[in-house]
Amino acid sequence: MTALESVRAALVADSGVTDALAQAIYPLQAPQGQAVPYAILDTTHTHTFNALGGFAGLDLCQVALEVWSGSFTDAAAIALTCRRALEAAGFLCVDQVPDLVDDDVSPNEFRSGWVFQASQ
């Protein structure tokens, strides 16, 4: 199973996520004309671990989750639901995407996007 498949499986297994997105979670891009809300998953970075004998059998992947919705507030709330589902499934939230800011939204945890780290 790839990192994107692992993240998607964890998301669709959570009832809060499926209430918000159904199963509209896609790798790389959504189909043309997809109604909002939906989410896009993309692998942003992969680090391969090696040992003295070569590949150690472990890749550390960063997966970006991008939520599209009719409003920033809804998208931020869905992203937070996804974040909580992924953390509950054992994924590590490692970074915030700094360019997603809306000063009209509070509390602070709603103000940014997140990147999740998945072991594969």
MARBA-3410 file (N, C-alpha, C, O; in Angstrom, 1 decimal):
120
0.8,-1.2,0.0,0.0,0.0,0.0,0.9,1.2,0.0,1.8,1.3,0.8 ~ 0.6,2.2,-0.9,1.4,3.4,-0.9,1.0,4.4,0.2,0.0,4.2,0.9 ~ 1.8,5.4,0.4,1.5,6.4,1.4,0.1,7.1,1.2,-0.6,7.2,2.1 ~ -0.1,7.4,-0.1,-1.4,8.0,-0.4,-2.6,7.1,-0.1,-3.6,7.5,0.5 ~ -2.4,5.8,-0.4,-3.5,4.8,-0.1,-3.7,4.6,1.4,-4.8,4.5,1.8
-2.6,4.6,2.1,-2.7,4.5,3.6,-3.4,5.7,4.2,-4.3,5.5,5.1 ~ -3.1,6.9,3.8,-3.7,8.1,4.3,-5.2,8.1,3.9,-6.1,8.3,4.8 ~ -5.5,7.8,2.7,-6.9,7.7,2.2,-7.7,6.7,3.0,-8.8,7.0,3.4 ~ -7.1,5.5,3.2,-7.8,4.5,3.9,-8.1,4.9,5.4,-9.2,4.6,5.9 ~ -7.2,5.6,6.0,-7.4,6.1,7.4,-8.5,7.1,7.4,-9.4,7.2,8.3
-8.6,8.0,6.4,-9.6,9.0,6.3,-11.0,8.4,6.0,-11.9,8.8,6.7 ~ -11.1,7.5,5.1,-12.5,7.0,4.8,-12.9,6.0,5.9,-14.1,5.7,5.9 ~ -12.0,5.6,6.8,-12.5,4.8,7.9,-13.0,5.6,9.0,-13.6,5.0,10.0 ~ -12.9,6.9,9.0,-13.4,7.8,10.1,-14.8,8.3,9.7,-14.9,8.9,8.6 ~ -15.7,8.2,10.6,-17.1,8.6,10.3,-17.2,10.1,10.2,-18.0,10.6,9.4
-16.4,10.9,10.9,-16.5,12.3,10.8,-16.0,12.8,9.5,-16.6,13.8,8.9 ~ -15.0,12.2,9.0,-14.5,12.5,7.6,-15.5,12.2,6.6,-15.7,13.0,5.7 ~ -16.0,11.0,6.6,-17.0,10.6,5.6,-18.3,11.4,5.7,-19.0,11.6,4.7 ~ -18.7,11.8,6.9,-19.8,12.7,7.0,-19.5,14.0,6.3,-20.4,14.6,5.6 ~ -18.3,14.5,6.3,-17.9,15.8,5.7,-17.6,15.7,4.2,-18.0,16.5,3.4
-17.0,14.6,3.8,-16.5,14.5,2.4,-17.1,13.3,1.7,-16.8,13.1,0.5 ~ -17.9,12.4,2.3,-18.3,11.2,1.7,-17.0,10.4,1.4,-16.2,10.2,2.3 ~ -16.7,10.0,0.2,-15.4,9.4,-0.2,-14.7,10.3,-1.2,-13.9,9.7,-2.0 ~ -15.0,11.5,-1.2,-14.4,12.4,-2.2,-13.0,12.9,-1.8,-12.8,14.0,-1.5 ~ -12.1,11.9,-1.8,-10.7,12.1,-1.4,-9.9,11.5,-2.5,-10.0,10.3,-2.8
-9.1,12.3,-3.2,-8.5,11.9,-4.5,-7.0,12.1,-4.4,-6.5,13.0,-3.8 ~ -6.2,11.2,-5.1,-4.8,11.4,-5.2,-4.5,12.4,-6.3,-5.0,12.3,-7.4 ~ -3.7,13.4,-6.0,-3.2,14.4,-7.0,-4.2,15.4,-7.5,-3.9,16.6,-7.5 ~ -5.3,15.0,-8.0,-6.3,15.9,-8.5,-7.7,15.3,-8.5,-7.8,14.1,-8.6 ~ -8.7,16.2,-8.4,-10.1,15.7,-8.4,-10.6,15.6,-9.8,-10.0,16.3,-10.7
-11.6,14.8,-10.1,-12.1,14.7,-11.4,-12.7,16.1,-11.8,-13.2,16.9,-11.0 ~ -12.7,16.4,-13.1,-13.3,17.6,-13.7,-14.7,17.7,-13.2,-15.5,16.8,-13.3 ~ -15.1,18.9,-12.7,-16.5,19.1,-12.3,-16.9,18.6,-10.9,-18.0,18.6,-10.6 ~ -15.9,18.1,-10.1,-16.2,17.5,-8.8,-16.8,18.6,-7.9,-16.3,19.7,-7.8 ~ -18.0,18.3,-7.3,-18.6,19.2,-6.4,-17.8,19.3,-5.1,-17.3,18.3,-4.7
-17.8,20.5,-4.5,-17.2,20.7,-3.2,-18.2,20.2,-2.1,-19.4,20.3,-2.4 ~ -17.7,19.8,-1.0,-16.3,19.7,-0.6,-15.6,18.4,-1.1,-16.3,17.4,-1.3 ~ -14.3,18.5,-1.2,-13.5,17.3,-1.6,-12.1,17.6,-1.1,-11.8,18.7,-0.7 ~ -11.3,16.5,-1.1,-9.9,16.6,-0.6,-9.0,16.0,-1.7,-9.3,15.1,-2.4 ~ -7.8,16.6,-1.7,-6.7,16.1,-2.6,-5.6,15.7,-1.7,-5.2,16.4,-0.8
-5.0,14.5,-2.0,-3.8,14.1,-1.3,-2.6,14.1,-2.3,-2.8,13.7,-3.5 ~ -1.5,14.5,-1.8,-0.3,14.5,-2.7,1.0,14.2,-1.8,1.1,14.7,-0.7 ~ 1.9,13.4,-2.3,3.1,13.1,-1.6,4.0,14.3,-1.9,4.4,14.5,-3.0 ~ 4.4,15.0,-0.8,5.3,16.2,-1.0,6.8,15.9,-0.8,7.6,16.6,-1.3 ~ 7.1,14.8,-0.1,8.5,14.5,0.2,8.6,13.0,0.6,7.7,12.5,1.3
9.6,12.3,0.1,9.8,10.9,0.5,11.3,10.8,0.9,12.2,11.2,0.1 ~ 11.6,10.3,2.1,12.9,10.0,2.5,13.1,8.5,2.6,12.4,7.9,3.4 ~ 14.1,8.0,1.9,14.4,6.6,2.0,15.5,6.3,2.9,16.5,7.0,2.9 ~ 15.3,5.4,3.8,16.3,5.0,4.8,17.2,3.9,4.3,16.7,2.9,3.8 ~ 18.5,4.0,4.4,19.4,3.0,4.0,20.2,2.5,5.3,20.3,3.2,6.3
20.7,1.2,5.2,21.5,0.6,6.2,22.8,0.3,5.5,23.0,0.5,4.3 ~ 23.7,-0.3,6.2,25.0,-0.7,5.5,24.8,-1.6,4.3,25.6,-1.6,3.4 ~ 23.8,-2.5,4.4,23.6,-3.4,3.3,22.7,-2.8,2.2,22.3,-3.6,1.3 ~ 22.3,-1.5,2.2,21.5,-0.9,1.2,20.1,-0.5,1.8,20.1,0.0,3.0 ~ 19.1,-0.6,1.0,17.8,-0.1,1.4,17.3,-0.8,2.7,17.4,-2.1,2.8
16.9,0.0,3.7,16.5,-0.6,5.0,15.0,-1.0,5.0,14.5,-1.5,6.1 ~ 14.3,-0.8,3.9,12.9,-1.3,3.9,11.9,-0.2,4.5,10.8,-0.6,4.8 ~ 12.4,1.0,4.6,11.5,2.0,5.2,11.6,3.3,4.4,12.7,3.8,4.2 ~ 10.5,3.8,4.0,10.4,5.2,3.4,9.5,6.0,4.3,8.5,5.6,4.9 ~ 10.0,7.2,4.6,9.2,8.2,5.4,8.6,9.2,4.4,9.4,9.9,3.7
7.3,9.2,4.3,6.7,10.1,3.3,5.9,11.2,3.9,5.2,11.0,5.0 ~ 5.9,12.4,3.4,5.1,13.4,3.8,4.0,13.5,2.8,4.2,13.6,1.5 ~ 2.7,13.6,3.3,1.6,13.7,2.4,0.8,15.0,2.7,0.6,15.3,3.9 ~ 0.5,15.8,1.7,-0.2,17.0,1.9,-1.7,16.7,1.7,-2.1,16.0,0.8 ~ -2.5,17.3,2.5,-4.0,17.2,2.4,-4.5,18.5,2.1,-4.3,19.5,2.9
-5.2,18.7,1.0,-5.7,20.0,0.6,-7.2,19.8,0.5,-7.7,18.9,-0.2 ~ -8.0,20.6,1.2,-9.4,20.5,1.3,-10.0,21.7,0.5,-9.6,22.8,0.7 ~ -11.0,21.4,-0.4,-11.7,22.4,-1.2,-13.1,22.4,-0.7,-13.8,21.3,-0.5 ~ -13.6,23.6,-0.4,-15.0,23.7,0.0,-15.6,25.1,-0.4,-14.9,25.9,-1.1 ~ -16.8,25.3,-0.1,-17.4,26.6,-0.5,-17.0,27.8,0.3,-17.2,28.9,-0.1
-16.4,27.6,1.5,-15.9,28.7,2.3,-14.6,28.3,3.0,-14.3,27.1,3.2 ~ -13.8,29.3,3.4,-12.6,29.0,4.1,-12.9,28.3,5.4,-12.3,27.4,5.8 ~ -14.0,28.8,6.1,-14.4,28.2,7.4,-14.7,26.8,7.3,-14.2,26.0,8.1 ~ -15.5,26.4,6.3,-15.8,25.0,6.1,-14.6,24.1,5.8,-14.4,23.1,6.3 ~ -13.8,24.7,4.9,-12.6,23.9,4.5,-11.6,23.7,5.7,-11.1,22.6,5.9
-11.5,24.7,6.5,-10.6,24.6,7.7,-11.2,23.6,8.7,-10.4,22.9,9.3 ~ -12.5,23.6,8.9,-13.1,22.7,9.8,-13.0,21.3,9.3,-12.7,20.4,10.1 ~ -13.1,21.0,8.0,-13.0,19.7,7.4,-11.5,19.3,7.6,-11.2,18.1,7.9 ~ -10.6,20.2,7.3,-9.2,19.9,7.4,-8.8,19.4,8.9,-8.0,18.5,9.1 ~ -9.4,20.1,9.8,-9.2,19.8,11.2,-9.8,18.4,11.6,-9.1,17.6,12.3
-10.9,18.1,11.0,-11.5,16.8,11.2,-10.6,15.7,10.6,-10.4,14.6,11.2 ~ -10.1,16.0,9.4,-9.1,15.0,8.8,-7.9,14.9,9.6,-7.4,13.8,9.8 ~ -7.4,16.0,10.1,-6.1,15.9,11.0,-6.4,15.1,12.2,-5.6,14.2,12.5 ~ -7.5,15.3,12.9,-7.8,14.5,14.1,-7.9,13.0,13.7,-7.5,12.2,14.5 ~ -8.5,12.7,12.6,-8.7,11.3,12.2,-7.4,10.7,11.9,-7.1,9.5,12.3
-6.5,11.4,11.2,-5.2,10.8,10.9,-4.3,10.7,12.1,-3.6,9.7,12.3 ~ -4.4,11.6,13.0,-3.6,11.5,14.3,-4.1,10.3,15.1,-3.3,9.6,15.7 ~ -5.4,10.1,15.1,-6.0,9.0,15.9,-5.6,7.6,15.2,-5.5,6.6,15.9 ~ -5.3,7.7,13.9,-4.9,6.5,13.2,-3.4,6.2,13.3,-2.9,5.3,12.7 ~ -2.7,7.1,14.0,-1.3,6.9,14.2,-0.4,7.7,13.3,0.9,7.6,13.3
-0.9,8.6,12.5,-0.1,9.4,11.6,0.4,10.6,12.4,-0.3,11.1,13.4 ~ 1.5,11.1,12.1,2.2,12.2,12.8,2.0,13.5,12.0,2.4,13.6,10.8 ~ 1.4,14.5,12.6,1.3,15.8,12.0,2.5,16.6,12.2,2.9,16.8,13.4 ~ 3.3,16.9,11.2,4.6,17.5,11.4,4.8,19.0,11.0,5.7,19.6,11.4 ~ 3.8,19.5,10.3,4.1,20.9,9.9,2.8,21.5,9.5,1.8,20.9,9.2
2.8,22.9,9.6,1.6,23.6,9.1,2.0,24.3,7.8,3.2,24.7,7.6 ~ 1.0,24.4,6.9,1.3,25.1,5.7,1.1,26.6,5.9,0.0,27.0,6.3 ~ 2.1,27.4,5.9,2.1,28.8,6.4,1.2,29.8,5.6,0.9,30.8,6.1 ~ 0.9,29.5,4.3,0.2,30.5,3.5,-1.3,30.4,3.6,-2.0,31.2,2.9 ~ -1.8,29.5,4.4,-3.3,29.4,4.6,-3.7,30.2,5.9,-3.6,29.6,7.0
-4.0,31.4,5.8,-4.3,32.2,7.0,-5.6,33.0,6.7,-5.7,33.7,5.6 ~ -6.5,33.0,7.6,-7.7,33.9,7.5,-7.9,34.4,8.9,-8.3,33.7,9.8 ~ -7.7,35.7,9.1,-7.8,36.3,10.5,-9.2,36.3,11.0,-9.5,36.5,12.2 ~ -10.2,36.0,10.2,-11.6,36.0,10.6,-12.0,34.6,11.2,-13.1,34.5,11.8 ~ -11.1,33.7,11.2,-11.4,32.3,11.6,-10.7,32.1,13.0,-9.5,32.5,13.1
-11.4,31.5,13.9,-10.8,31.2,15.2,-11.4,29.9,15.7,-12.5,29.6,15.3 ~ -10.8,29.1,16.5,-9.5,29.4,17.2,-8.3,29.2,16.3,-8.5,28.9,15.1 ~ -7.1,29.4,16.8,-5.9,29.4,16.0,-5.8,28.0,15.2,-5.2,28.0,14.1 ~ -6.2,26.9,15.8,-6.0,25.6,15.1,-6.7,25.5,13.8,-6.5,24.6,13.0 ~ -7.7,26.4,13.6,-8.4,26.4,12.3,-7.7,27.2,11.2,-8.1,27.2,10.1
-6.6,27.9,11.6,-6.1,28.9,10.7,-5.1,28.4,9.7,-4.7,29.2,8.8 ~ -4.7,27.2,9.7,-3.6,26.7,8.8,-4.0,25.3,8.3,-4.8,24.6,8.8 ~ -3.3,25.0,7.2,-3.4,23.6,6.7,-2.3,22.8,7.3,-1.5,23.3,8.0 ~ -2.4,21.5,7.1,-1.4,20.6,7.8,-0.8,19.6,6.8,-1.5,19.3,5.8 ~ 0.4,19.2,7.1,1.0,18.2,6.3,1.2,17.0,7.2,1.6,17.2,8.4
0.8,15.8,6.8,0.9,14.6,7.6,2.1,13.7,7.1,2.4,13.7,5.9 ~ 2.7,13.1,8.1,3.8,12.2,7.8,3.3,10.8,7.9,2.7,10.4,8.9 ~ 3.6,10.0,6.8,3.1,8.6,6.8,4.3,7.7,6.6,5.1,7.9,5.7 ~ 4.4,6.6,7.4,5.5,5.6,7.2,4.9,4.6,6.2,3.7,4.2,6.3 ~ 5.7,4.1,5.3,5.3,3.2,4.3,6.2,2.0,4.3,6.0,1.0,3.6
END
